[in-house]
């Protein structure tokens, strides 16, 4: 049968804040359309973001990324989509090397890590 793949590229924040409103709008589309695979390309927290460059974030880079990740997982769980996250060289919470290693997901519960079962969250 046919498969639906949704691909979106960051940054997922407006230039004047890190509230992830564009990401929330995207997650509404995922919940409505229920794609089989959802591929999200970074940056998730852009190194060129105004608040990053001026050191005005209220938390660490990893804390903000964890919030973003939690938002993505919770927003896509009900859709049953396989989830693939691809880092960007401009992600402040990730290594600035090429080729880029996958995101470290040690803090995730086991059910949200990559699993072989179809239609379950898949994080790379």
Secondary structure, DSSP 8 states (H G I E B T S, - for coil): ----EEEEES--S-TT--S-HHHHHHHHHHHHH--SEEEEES-SSBTT-HHHHTT--SS-HHHHHHHHHHHHHHHHHTTT-EEEEE--TTBTTS---SS------TTS-GGGS--SSTTS----
